[in-house]
């Protein structure tokens, strides 16, 4: 199920990501609870498609992998706000990305 670009960005910014806008893309980089950027945990979104653009299923699957989720469903729960920041941080700690 595609997701509106703005909904995805809003969820990411509420749950540990920092936005960096460049010419063609919006880069989202994970920041841990100590304010440290974790380079291995990131994703990006194209500026294309306008403000109301959507992110396709195939791209969401790739983004889930970049954000270290085991499945796209976890990313969808994250965007729908049923996957909390605390749960996400613990998942990253368990996988060795957020020490």
Order of alpha helices (4+ residues) and beta strands (2+ residues): beta-alpha-beta-beta-beta-beta-alpha-alpha-alpha
